[in-house]
Amino acid sequence: MSLLRVFFGHGRRMPPGLASLRSYSVDTAEYARRNYANNISEYNTVIGSLIAQRRANLLRDVYDDMMLDAVQPLRDTFHLLIVGAMKGNRLHDALFFRDEMKAMGLLPDVNLYNFLISACGRTKNSDTAIKLLEEMKNYEVKLKGETYICLLNACAATGRTDLVYAI
């Protein structure tokens, strides 16, 4: 990296392709000092702590670190991640965690879909809420009364009274 600074100067910005050539190797003692979790229960504790501190923007980083450490997340871990993303009004992250969950062979249950539909309402995205309802029907997830209440709230939050009456 210091050789690149000779060519581009100390205060100048490097081209994007060269900026990614940083060295990421560290010794195992340094890695153990920096790593804040080693197993799934410790990761769940970290995720719960981030949710309590209202730092939902860091949940995806924790998930990425979990994947790098080859720790397999459980259904409860995904529930924590999705609820935390919902509390932080981060619908994109919540949908990402849902997709990752399905990719690992864990099908979301009705409560998880209710969380996602509620997140759609909080972020005023009724189209995604309708798509989630259709996905629930495709996966034959048994709908509850709360599902329809969440869906009605999501549609009402965006002013889609036509959908509210249709539901």
N, C-alpha and C positions, 0 to 999 in steps of 0.2 A: 504494500500500500504506500510505503514511503517513497518508493521509486516512482510511482504514479504521481505523487505530489511534486516531485522534481520537474516532471514534464508539464503539469498543469498548474503549478503554483500552489502555495499553501492556502490562500483564501479563495481560490477559484473552484468552481463546481466541476466535478468530473462528469464525463458522458455517462448516461444511464447504464450502458452495457458494462463499463469498467467499474462502476460503483459496486456491482454485485460480486466482485472478486475477493471480497474480504475473507479472511481465514476464520473459520468457526471452530477450530479444534482447541479443546482445553483438556487438561489432565483430569483424571477421575476424581481426585480430591476436590478440585475446583468445581467440577460438575456437581458433586454431592453437596457442596456448600450452597450452590445456587439453586439446586432443585428443591422445591418446597413440598413435594409429595412423591411417594414411592408406590402406593397401592391405591385401589379404588376407594377405600374408606377415607384415606387422607385426601384424595381428590374431592370426594363429596363434601368433606369438611371445608376445604378451601372454597368450593363453589358456594356453599351455604354462607360462608363468611363474606364473600363478595356480594351476594344478594343482600345480606343484612346491611352492608356498607353502601348499598345502592351504587355499585360499580359494575353494572351490567355490561359495560363496554369491554371489560376484561374477560368475560366468560369464554369468548371464542379463543382467546390466547391460552386459557387454561385447557380448553378442549384440544387445541393443537399440541400443547405440551404433553397432554395425556397420550395422544396418538404417537408422538415421537418417543415416549417412554414405553410404548407397546403395552399400555394398560387398557384392557377391554372395558368400555363403559357398560353399565347395566341399565335396565329400564328405569330404575330410580334416579340414576345419574342424568339420563335424558329428561326425566320429569323436572329435576332441579334446574337443568340448563334452560329448558323451555319456559318454565315459570319465571326464572330470573330474567330472561330476555323479554318476557311479557311485561314484567314490572318496570323494566327500563324502556318500554315502548320501542323495542327493537324487533319488529316483525320479521325483518329479513334474517336476522340471526335465529329466531325461533323456527322459521321455515327451514333454514339450513340444518338445524339440529334434528328436525323431523325427517328430513331427507337422509341424513346420516344414520338415523335410527332405522329407517326402512332399509337402507343399504346393508346394514348389519344383520338383517333378518328379524328385527324386532318390530312387530306391527303396533302402531299407536292404539291405545284404547280410547273409550268414549270420553274419559276425563281429560286426556291429553288433547283430543280434538276440541273439547269445550274451551280449554285454555287458549288454543290457537284461534278459535273463532272470537273469543273475548279480546285477544290481542288485535285482531282485525278491527274490532269495534273501537278500541282505544286509539288505533292509528288511522281511523276513518277509511277503511279499505273494505267495502262491502263486497266487491267482486271476488276478492280472495276468500272471503267468508263463504260465499255461495259455492265456490270451487271446492272448498274443504268439505262442505256438506255433501256434494256430489261424490267426493273421494270416499267419504264415510259410507255412502250407499254402495259404492263399487267394492269396497273391502268388506261389506256386510257387517259393519259395526252397528250394534244395536243402539238406536237413538234414544235419548232420554228427553224429558221435558225441559231440563236445563239447556240442552243443545238448542232447542228452538228459542228459548229465552235469550241465549247468547247471540243467536242469529238475528233475532228481532232487534236487539240492542245495537248490533253492528250495522244493520240496515238503517235503523232510525238515526244513528250517529252521523250518517252521511246524507241524511235527508231523502232517502229512497223510500218514500211512503208507498209507492207502487209495489215494491217487493214486500213491505211489511203487510200490506193487505193481502197479497198473494199467498204469503206464508200462513 
